[in-house]
Amino acid sequence: MIEQAPREEILHIIRHLEDDPAATQRVLSNRLDISLGKTNYLLKELVKKGFIKVQSFSHNSGKLQKVNYLLTKEGFEERLRLTGYFLKAKEEEYNKMKKDWELLTNSPTQYSSSEVEKKPRRLLRLS
């Protein structure tokens, strides 16, 4: 089985649920700028993996059921793992960009700016 790279959406959902366990799927969807269907799918996957628990707090059978999403111990550990993973990835990206920038700013250019201005321009003739 191929291991999938962690997805930042999972980390963002876990963080939002940690701050606001009563957030609805629609609110999460809007905050994360992802579709409601994708939000629903990701929440179901988090429940399946045991990272969150769903707790119902509406006892009125005539209304839509209201739920809280509670972060489990495993969910908290996953948040820490994902945070470390993405911090490492961002640090590697930063170091690569820094190295590229240093190469660009420290390398001699092919022409000085005065030489570029002296070069004659060629005009295209349209006929």
Phi and psi in radians as a Rosetta constraint file:
Dihedral C 1 N 2 CA 2 C 2 CIRCULARHARMONIC -1.459 0.35
Dihedral N 2 CA 2 C 2 N 3 CIRCULARHARMONIC 2.261 0.35
Dihedral C 2 N 3 CA 3 C 3 CIRCULARHARMONIC -1.390 0.35
Dihedral N 3 CA 3 C 3 N 4 CIRCULARHARMONIC 2.204 0.35
Dihedral C 3 N 4 CA 4 C 4 CIRCULARHARMONIC -1.482 0.35
Dihedral N 4 CA 4 C 4 N 5 CIRCULARHARMONIC 2.546 0.35
Dihedral C 4 N 5 CA 5 C 5 CIRCULARHARMONIC -1.198 0.35
Dihedral N 5 CA 5 C 5 N 6 CIRCULARHARMONIC 2.531 0.35
Dihedral C 5 N 6 CA 6 C 6 CIRCULARHARMONIC -1.036 0.35
Dihedral N 6 CA 6 C 6 N 7 CIRCULARHARMONIC 2.600 0.35
Dihedral C 6 N 7 CA 7 C 7 CIRCULARHARMONIC -1.878 0.35
Dihedral N 7 CA 7 C 7 N 8 CIRCULARHARMONIC 2.361 0.35
Dihedral C 7 N 8 CA 8 C 8 CIRCULARHARMONIC -1.104 0.35
Dihedral N 8 CA 8 C 8 N 9 CIRCULARHARMONIC -0.490 0.35
Dihedral C 8 N 9 CA 9 C 9 CIRCULARHARMONIC -1.029 0.35
Dihedral N 9 CA 9 C 9 N 10 CIRCULARHARMONIC -0.645 0.35
Dihedral C 9 N 10 CA 10 C 10 CIRCULARHARMONIC -1.080 0.35
Dihedral N 10 CA 10 C 10 N 11 CIRCULARHARMONIC -0.824 0.35
Dihedral C 10 N 11 CA 11 C 11 CIRCULARHARMONIC -1.068 0.35
Dihedral N 11 CA 11 C 11 N 12 CIRCULARHARMONIC -0.752 0.35
Dihedral C 11 N 12 CA 12 C 12 CIRCULARHARMONIC -1.132 0.35
Dihedral N 12 CA 12 C 12 N 13 CIRCULARHARMONIC -0.717 0.35
Dihedral C 12 N 13 CA 13 C 13 CIRCULARHARMONIC -1.102 0.35
Dihedral N 13 CA 13 C 13 N 14 CIRCULARHARMONIC -0.810 0.35
Dihedral C 13 N 14 CA 14 C 14 CIRCULARHARMONIC -1.044 0.35
Dihedral N 14 CA 14 C 14 N 15 CIRCULARHARMONIC -0.764 0.35
Dihedral C 14 N 15 CA 15 C 15 CIRCULARHARMONIC -1.084 0.35
Dihedral N 15 CA 15 C 15 N 16 CIRCULARHARMONIC -0.777 0.35
Dihedral C 15 N 16 CA 16 C 16 CIRCULARHARMONIC -1.130 0.35
Dihedral N 16 CA 16 C 16 N 17 CIRCULARHARMONIC -0.707 0.35
Dihedral C 16 N 17 CA 17 C 17 CIRCULARHARMONIC -1.204 0.35
Dihedral N 17 CA 17 C 17 N 18 CIRCULARHARMONIC -0.545 0.35
Dihedral C 17 N 18 CA 18 C 18 CIRCULARHARMONIC -1.143 0.35
Dihedral N 18 CA 18 C 18 N 19 CIRCULARHARMONIC -0.680 0.35
Dihedral C 18 N 19 CA 19 C 19 CIRCULARHARMONIC -1.356 0.35
Dihedral N 19 CA 19 C 19 N 20 CIRCULARHARMONIC -0.620 0.35
Dihedral C 19 N 20 CA 20 C 20 CIRCULARHARMONIC -2.471 0.35
Dihedral N 20 CA 20 C 20 N 21 CIRCULARHARMONIC 1.474 0.35
Dihedral C 20 N 21 CA 21 C 21 CIRCULARHARMONIC -1.117 0.35
Dihedral N 21 CA 21 C 21 N 22 CIRCULARHARMONIC -0.354 0.35
Dihedral C 21 N 22 CA 22 C 22 CIRCULARHARMONIC -1.589 0.35
Dihedral N 22 CA 22 C 22 N 23 CIRCULARHARMONIC 0.101 0.35
Dihedral C 22 N 23 CA 23 C 23 CIRCULARHARMONIC -1.074 0.35
Dihedral N 23 CA 23 C 23 N 24 CIRCULARHARMONIC 2.387 0.35
Dihedral C 23 N 24 CA 24 C 24 CIRCULARHARMONIC -1.430 0.35
Dihedral N 24 CA 24 C 24 N 25 CIRCULARHARMONIC 2.887 0.35
Dihedral C 24 N 25 CA 25 C 25 CIRCULARHARMONIC -1.063 0.35
Dihedral N 25 CA 25 C 25 N 26 CIRCULARHARMONIC -0.653 0.35
Dihedral C 25 N 26 CA 26 C 26 CIRCULARHARMONIC -1.131 0.35
Dihedral N 26 CA 26 C 26 N 27 CIRCULARHARMONIC -0.731 0.35
Dihedral C 26 N 27 CA 27 C 27 CIRCULARHARMONIC -1.107 0.35
Dihedral N 27 CA 27 C 27 N 28 CIRCULARHARMONIC -0.803 0.35
Dihedral C 27 N 28 CA 28 C 28 CIRCULARHARMONIC -1.048 0.35
Dihedral N 28 CA 28 C 28 N 29 CIRCULARHARMONIC -0.760 0.35
Dihedral C 28 N 29 CA 29 C 29 CIRCULARHARMONIC -1.019 0.35
Dihedral N 29 CA 29 C 29 N 30 CIRCULARHARMONIC -0.793 0.35
Dihedral C 29 N 30 CA 30 C 30 CIRCULARHARMONIC -1.178 0.35
Dihedral N 30 CA 30 C 30 N 31 CIRCULARHARMONIC -0.754 0.35
Dihedral C 30 N 31 CA 31 C 31 CIRCULARHARMONIC -1.111 0.35
Dihedral N 31 CA 31 C 31 N 32 CIRCULARHARMONIC -0.654 0.35
Dihedral C 31 N 32 CA 32 C 32 CIRCULARHARMONIC -1.620 0.35
Dihedral N 32 CA 32 C 32 N 33 CIRCULARHARMONIC -0.117 0.35
Dihedral C 32 N 33 CA 33 C 33 CIRCULARHARMONIC 1.001 0.35
Dihedral N 33 CA 33 C 33 N 34 CIRCULARHARMONIC 0.813 0.35
Dihedral C 33 N 34 CA 34 C 34 CIRCULARHARMONIC -2.244 0.35
Dihedral N 34 CA 34 C 34 N 35 CIRCULARHARMONIC 2.854 0.35
Dihedral C 34 N 35 CA 35 C 35 CIRCULARHARMONIC -1.190 0.35
Dihedral N 35 CA 35 C 35 N 36 CIRCULARHARMONIC 2.735 0.35
Dihedral C 35 N 36 CA 36 C 36 CIRCULARHARMONIC -1.102 0.35
Dihedral N 36 CA 36 C 36 N 37 CIRCULARHARMONIC -0.663 0.35
Dihedral C 36 N 37 CA 37 C 37 CIRCULARHARMONIC -1.113 0.35
Dihedral N 37 CA 37 C 37 N 38 CIRCULARHARMONIC -0.725 0.35
Dihedral C 37 N 38 CA 38 C 38 CIRCULARHARMONIC -1.175 0.35
Dihedral N 38 CA 38 C 38 N 39 CIRCULARHARMONIC -0.673 0.35
Dihedral C 38 N 39 CA 39 C 39 CIRCULARHARMONIC -1.065 0.35
Dihedral N 39 CA 39 C 39 N 40 CIRCULARHARMONIC -0.812 0.35
Dihedral C 39 N 40 CA 40 C 40 CIRCULARHARMONIC -1.041 0.35
Dihedral N 40 CA 40 C 40 N 41 CIRCULARHARMONIC -0.803 0.35
Dihedral C 40 N 41 CA 41 C 41 CIRCULARHARMONIC -1.052 0.35
Dihedral N 41 CA 41 C 41 N 42 CIRCULARHARMONIC -0.836 0.35
Dihedral C 41 N 42 CA 42 C 42 CIRCULARHARMONIC -1.115 0.35
Dihedral N 42 CA 42 C 42 N 43 CIRCULARHARMONIC -0.692 0.35
Dihedral C 42 N 43 CA 43 C 43 CIRCULARHARMONIC -1.122 0.35
Dihedral N 43 CA 43 C 43 N 44 CIRCULARHARMONIC -0.723 0.35
Dihedral C 43 N 44 CA 44 C 44 CIRCULARHARMONIC -1.090 0.35
Dihedral N 44 CA 44 C 44 N 45 CIRCULARHARMONIC -0.696 0.35
Dihedral C 44 N 45 CA 45 C 45 CIRCULARHARMONIC -1.144 0.35
Dihedral N 45 CA 45 C 45 N 46 CIRCULARHARMONIC -0.680 0.35
Dihedral C 45 N 46 CA 46 C 46 CIRCULARHARMONIC -1.151 0.35
Dihedral N 46 CA 46 C 46 N 47 CIRCULARHARMONIC -0.638 0.35
Dihedral C 46 N 47 CA 47 C 47 CIRCULARHARMONIC -1.174 0.35
Dihedral N 47 CA 47 C 47 N 48 CIRCULARHARMONIC -0.789 0.35
Dihedral C 47 N 48 CA 48 C 48 CIRCULARHARMONIC -1.016 0.35
Dihedral N 48 CA 48 C 48 N 49 CIRCULARHARMONIC -0.695 0.35
Dihedral C 48 N 49 CA 49 C 49 CIRCULARHARMONIC -1.398 0.35
Dihedral N 49 CA 49 C 49 N 50 CIRCULARHARMONIC -0.126 0.35
Dihedral C 49 N 50 CA 50 C 50 CIRCULARHARMONIC 1.447 0.35
Dihedral N 50 CA 50 C 50 N 51 CIRCULARHARMONIC 0.292 0.35
Dihedral C 50 N 51 CA 51 C 51 CIRCULARHARMONIC -1.449 0.35
Dihedral N 51 CA 51 C 51 N 52 CIRCULARHARMONIC -0.479 0.35
Dihedral C 51 N 52 CA 52 C 52 CIRCULARHARMONIC -2.357 0.35
Dihedral N 52 CA 52 C 52 N 53 CIRCULARHARMONIC 2.719 0.35
Dihedral C 52 N 53 CA 53 C 53 CIRCULARHARMONIC -2.058 0.35
Dihedral N 53 CA 53 C 53 N 54 CIRCULARHARMONIC 2.570 0.35
Dihedral C 53 N 54 CA 54 C 54 CIRCULARHARMONIC -1.815 0.35
Dihedral N 54 CA 54 C 54 N 55 CIRCULARHARMONIC 2.178 0.35
Dihedral C 54 N 55 CA 55 C 55 CIRCULARHARMONIC -2.087 0.35
Dihedral N 55 CA 55 C 55 N 56 CIRCULARHARMONIC 2.123 0.35
Dihedral C 55 N 56 CA 56 C 56 CIRCULARHARMONIC -1.450 0.35
Dihedral N 56 CA 56 C 56 N 57 CIRCULARHARMONIC 2.412 0.35
Dihedral C 56 N 57 CA 57 C 57 CIRCULARHARMONIC -2.268 0.35
Dihedral N 57 CA 57 C 57 N 58 CIRCULARHARMONIC 0.192 0.35
Dihedral C 57 N 58 CA 58 C 58 CIRCULARHARMONIC -1.817 0.35
Dihedral N 58 CA 58 C 58 N 59 CIRCULARHARMONIC 2.149 0.35
Dihedral C 58 N 59 CA 59 C 59 CIRCULARHARMONIC -1.824 0.35
Dihedral N 59 CA 59 C 59 N 60 CIRCULARHARMONIC 0.014 0.35
Dihedral C 59 N 60 CA 60 C 60 CIRCULARHARMONIC -1.503 0.35
Dihedral N 60 CA 60 C 60 N 61 CIRCULARHARMONIC 1.959 0.35
Dihedral C 60 N 61 CA 61 C 61 CIRCULARHARMONIC -1.227 0.35
Dihedral N 61 CA 61 C 61 N 62 CIRCULARHARMONIC -0.289 0.35
Dihedral C 61 N 62 CA 62 C 62 CIRCULARHARMONIC -1.426 0.35
Dihedral N 62 CA 62 C 62 N 63 CIRCULARHARMONIC -0.226 0.35
Dihedral C 62 N 63 CA 63 C 63 CIRCULARHARMONIC -1.931 0.35
Dihedral N 63 CA 63 C 63 N 64 CIRCULARHARMONIC 2.905 0.35
Dihedral C 63 N 64 CA 64 C 64 CIRCULARHARMONIC -1.101 0.35
Dihedral N 64 CA 64 C 64 N 65 CIRCULARHARMONIC 2.510 0.35
Dihedral C 64 N 65 CA 65 C 65 CIRCULARHARMONIC -1.283 0.35
Dihedral N 65 CA 65 C 65 N 66 CIRCULARHARMONIC 2.278 0.35
Dihedral C 65 N 66 CA 66 C 66 CIRCULARHARMONIC -1.698 0.35
Dihedral N 66 CA 66 C 66 N 67 CIRCULARHARMONIC 2.472 0.35
Dihedral C 66 N 67 CA 67 C 67 CIRCULARHARMONIC -2.324 0.35
Dihedral N 67 CA 67 C 67 N 68 CIRCULARHARMONIC 2.728 0.35
Dihedral C 67 N 68 CA 68 C 68 CIRCULARHARMONIC -1.963 0.35
Dihedral N 68 CA 68 C 68 N 69 CIRCULARHARMONIC 2.466 0.35
Dihedral C 68 N 69 CA 69 C 69 CIRCULARHARMONIC -1.810 0.35
Dihedral N 69 CA 69 C 69 N 70 CIRCULARHARMONIC 1.979 0.35
Dihedral C 69 N 70 CA 70 C 70 CIRCULARHARMONIC -1.808 0.35
Dihedral N 70 CA 70 C 70 N 71 CIRCULARHARMONIC 2.258 0.35
Dihedral C 70 N 71 CA 71 C 71 CIRCULARHARMONIC -1.306 0.35
Dihedral N 71 CA 71 C 71 N 72 CIRCULARHARMONIC 2.237 0.35
Dihedral C 71 N 72 CA 72 C 72 CIRCULARHARMONIC -1.546 0.35
Dihedral N 72 CA 72 C 72 N 73 CIRCULARHARMONIC 3.044 0.35
Dihedral C 72 N 73 CA 73 C 73 CIRCULARHARMONIC -1.033 0.35
Dihedral N 73 CA 73 C 73 N 74 CIRCULARHARMONIC -0.751 0.35
Dihedral C 73 N 74 CA 74 C 74 CIRCULARHARMONIC -1.103 0.35
Dihedral N 74 CA 74 C 74 N 75 CIRCULARHARMONIC -0.651 0.35
Dihedral C 74 N 75 CA 75 C 75 CIRCULARHARMONIC -1.140 0.35
Dihedral N 75 CA 75 C 75 N 76 CIRCULARHARMONIC -0.697 0.35
Dihedral C 75 N 76 CA 76 C 76 CIRCULARHARMONIC -1.121 0.35
Dihedral N 76 CA 76 C 76 N 77 CIRCULARHARMONIC -0.757 0.35
Dihedral C 76 N 77 CA 77 C 77 CIRCULARHARMONIC -1.111 0.35
Dihedral N 77 CA 77 C 77 N 78 CIRCULARHARMONIC -0.667 0.35
Dihedral C 77 N 78 CA 78 C 78 CIRCULARHARMONIC -1.139 0.35
Dihedral N 78 CA 78 C 78 N 79 CIRCULARHARMONIC -0.688 0.35
Dihedral C 78 N 79 CA 79 C 79 CIRCULARHARMONIC -1.052 0.35
Dihedral N 79 CA 79 C 79 N 80 CIRCULARHARMONIC -0.776 0.35
Dihedral C 79 N 80 CA 80 C 80 CIRCULARHARMONIC -1.100 0.35
Dihedral N 80 CA 80 C 80 N 81 CIRCULARHARMONIC -0.746 0.35
Dihedral C 80 N 81 CA 81 C 81 CIRCULARHARMONIC -1.111 0.35
Dihedral N 81 CA 81 C 81 N 82 CIRCULARHARMONIC -0.808 0.35
Dihedral C 81 N 82 CA 82 C 82 CIRCULARHARMONIC -1.142 0.35
Dihedral N 82 CA 82 C 82 N 83 CIRCULARHARMONIC -0.694 0.35
Dihedral C 82 N 83 CA 83 C 83 CIRCULARHARMONIC -1.051 0.35
Dihedral N 83 CA 83 C 83 N 84 CIRCULARHARMONIC -0.799 0.35
Dihedral C 83 N 84 CA 84 C 84 CIRCULARHARMONIC -1.087 0.35
Dihedral N 84 CA 84 C 84 N 85 CIRCULARHARMONIC -0.738 0.35
Dihedral C 84 N 85 CA 85 C 85 CIRCULARHARMONIC -1.056 0.35
Dihedral N 85 CA 85 C 85 N 86 CIRCULARHARMONIC -0.858 0.35
Dihedral C 85 N 86 CA 86 C 86 CIRCULARHARMONIC -1.279 0.35
Dihedral N 86 CA 86 C 86 N 87 CIRCULARHARMONIC -0.547 0.35
Dihedral C 86 N 87 CA 87 C 87 CIRCULARHARMONIC -1.111 0.35
Dihedral N 87 CA 87 C 87 N 88 CIRCULARHARMONIC -0.743 0.35
Dihedral C 87 N 88 CA 88 C 88 CIRCULARHARMONIC -1.119 0.35
Dihedral N 88 CA 88 C 88 N 89 CIRCULARHARMONIC -0.759 0.35
Dihedral C 88 N 89 CA 89 C 89 CIRCULARHARMONIC -1.101 0.35
Dihedral N 89 CA 89 C 89 N 90 CIRCULARHARMONIC -0.725 0.35
Dihedral C 89 N 90 CA 90 C 90 CIRCULARHARMONIC -1.188 0.35
Dihedral N 90 CA 90 C 90 N 91 CIRCULARHARMONIC -0.647 0.35
Dihedral C 90 N 91 CA 91 C 91 CIRCULARHARMONIC -1.128 0.35
Dihedral N 91 CA 91 C 91 N 92 CIRCULARHARMONIC -0.744 0.35
Dihedral C 91 N 92 CA 92 C 92 CIRCULARHARMONIC -1.102 0.35
Dihedral N 92 CA 92 C 92 N 93 CIRCULARHARMONIC -0.724 0.35
Dihedral C 92 N 93 CA 93 C 93 CIRCULARHARMONIC -1.108 0.35
Dihedral N 93 CA 93 C 93 N 94 CIRCULARHARMONIC -0.762 0.35
Dihedral C 93 N 94 CA 94 C 94 CIRCULARHARMONIC -1.059 0.35
Dihedral N 94 CA 94 C 94 N 95 CIRCULARHARMONIC -0.814 0.35
Dihedral C 94 N 95 CA 95 C 95 CIRCULARHARMONIC -1.096 0.35
Dihedral N 95 CA 95 C 95 N 96 CIRCULARHARMONIC -0.665 0.35
Dihedral C 95 N 96 CA 96 C 96 CIRCULARHARMONIC -1.158 0.35
Dihedral N 96 CA 96 C 96 N 97 CIRCULARHARMONIC -0.768 0.35
Dihedral C 96 N 97 CA 97 C 97 CIRCULARHARMONIC -1.133 0.35
Dihedral N 97 CA 97 C 97 N 98 CIRCULARHARMONIC -0.678 0.35
Dihedral C 97 N 98 CA 98 C 98 CIRCULARHARMONIC -1.093 0.35
Dihedral N 98 CA 98 C 98 N 99 CIRCULARHARMONIC -0.769 0.35
Dihedral C 98 N 99 CA 99 C 99 CIRCULARHARMONIC -1.103 0.35
Dihedral N 99 CA 99 C 99 N 100 CIRCULARHARMONIC -0.769 0.35
Dihedral C 99 N 100 CA 100 C 100 CIRCULARHARMONIC -1.070 0.35
Dihedral N 100 CA 100 C 100 N 101 CIRCULARHARMONIC -0.728 0.35
Dihedral C 100 N 101 CA 101 C 101 CIRCULARHARMONIC -1.110 0.35
Dihedral N 101 CA 101 C 101 N 102 CIRCULARHARMONIC -0.763 0.35
Dihedral C 101 N 102 CA 102 C 102 CIRCULARHARMONIC -1.099 0.35
Dihedral N 102 CA 102 C 102 N 103 CIRCULARHARMONIC -0.691 0.35
Dihedral C 102 N 103 CA 103 C 103 CIRCULARHARMONIC -1.111 0.35
Dihedral N 103 CA 103 C 103 N 104 CIRCULARHARMONIC -0.715 0.35
Dihedral C 103 N 104 CA 104 C 104 CIRCULARHARMONIC -1.198 0.35
Dihedral N 104 CA 104 C 104 N 105 CIRCULARHARMONIC -0.744 0.35
Dihedral C 104 N 105 CA 105 C 105 CIRCULARHARMONIC -1.416 0.35
Dihedral N 105 CA 105 C 105 N 106 CIRCULARHARMONIC -0.382 0.35
Dihedral C 105 N 106 CA 106 C 106 CIRCULARHARMONIC -1.741 0.35
Dihedral N 106 CA 106 C 106 N 107 CIRCULARHARMONIC -0.161 0.35
Dihedral C 106 N 107 CA 107 C 107 CIRCULARHARMONIC -1.494 0.35
Dihedral N 107 CA 107 C 107 N 108 CIRCULARHARMONIC 2.485 0.35
Dihedral C 107 N 108 CA 108 C 108 CIRCULARHARMONIC -1.205 0.35
Dihedral N 108 CA 108 C 108 N 109 CIRCULARHARMONIC 2.497 0.35
Dihedral C 108 N 109 CA 109 C 109 CIRCULARHARMONIC -1.442 0.35
Dihedral N 109 CA 109 C 109 N 110 CIRCULARHARMONIC 2.783 0.35
Dihedral C 109 N 110 CA 110 C 110 CIRCULARHARMONIC -1.201 0.35
Dihedral N 110 CA 110 C 110 N 111 CIRCULARHARMONIC -0.692 0.35
Dihedral C 110 N 111 CA 111 C 111 CIRCULARHARMONIC -2.272 0.35
Dihedral N 111 CA 111 C 111 N 112 CIRCULARHARMONIC 2.561 0.35
Dihedral C 111 N 112 CA 112 C 112 CIRCULARHARMONIC -1.386 0.35
Dihedral N 112 CA 112 C 112 N 113 CIRCULARHARMONIC 2.884 0.35
Dihedral C 112 N 113 CA 113 C 113 CIRCULARHARMONIC -1.120 0.35
Dihedral N 113 CA 113 C 113 N 114 CIRCULARHARMONIC -0.570 0.35
Dihedral C 113 N 114 CA 114 C 114 CIRCULARHARMONIC -1.229 0.35
Dihedral N 114 CA 114 C 114 N 115 CIRCULARHARMONIC -0.583 0.35
Dihedral C 114 N 115 CA 115 C 115 CIRCULARHARMONIC -1.209 0.35
Dihedral N 115 CA 115 C 115 N 116 CIRCULARHARMONIC -0.623 0.35
Dihedral C 115 N 116 CA 116 C 116 CIRCULARHARMONIC -1.140 0.35
Dihedral N 116 CA 116 C 116 N 117 CIRCULARHARMONIC -0.699 0.35
Dihedral C 116 N 117 CA 117 C 117 CIRCULARHARMONIC -1.191 0.35
Dihedral N 117 CA 117 C 117 N 118 CIRCULARHARMONIC -0.514 0.35
Dihedral C 117 N 118 CA 118 C 118 CIRCULARHARMONIC -1.370 0.35
Dihedral N 118 CA 118 C 118 N 119 CIRCULARHARMONIC -0.356 0.35
Dihedral C 118 N 119 CA 119 C 119 CIRCULARHARMONIC -1.139 0.35
Dihedral N 119 CA 119 C 119 N 120 CIRCULARHARMONIC 2.338 0.35
Dihedral C 119 N 120 CA 120 C 120 CIRCULARHARMONIC -1.235 0.35
Dihedral N 120 CA 120 C 120 N 121 CIRCULARHARMONIC 2.563 0.35
Dihedral C 120 N 121 CA 121 C 121 CIRCULARHARMONIC -1.627 0.35
Dihedral N 121 CA 121 C 121 N 122 CIRCULARHARMONIC 2.478 0.35
Dihedral C 121 N 122 CA 122 C 122 CIRCULARHARMONIC -1.699 0.35
Dihedral N 122 CA 122 C 122 N 123 CIRCULARHARMONIC 2.349 0.35
Dihedral C 122 N 123 CA 123 C 123 CIRCULARHARMONIC -1.756 0.35
Dihedral N 123 CA 123 C 123 N 124 CIRCULARHARMONIC 2.456 0.35
Dihedral C 123 N 124 CA 124 C 124 CIRCULARHARMONIC -1.579 0.35
Dihedral N 124 CA 124 C 124 N 125 CIRCULARHARMONIC 2.344 0.35
Dihedral C 124 N 125 CA 125 C 125 CIRCULARHARMONIC -1.754 0.35
Dihedral N 125 CA 125 C 125 N 126 CIRCULARHARMONIC 2.227 0.35
Dihedral C 125 N 126 CA 126 C 126 CIRCULARHARMONIC -1.801 0.35
Dihedral N 126 CA 126 C 126 N 127 CIRCULARHARMONIC 1.924 0.35
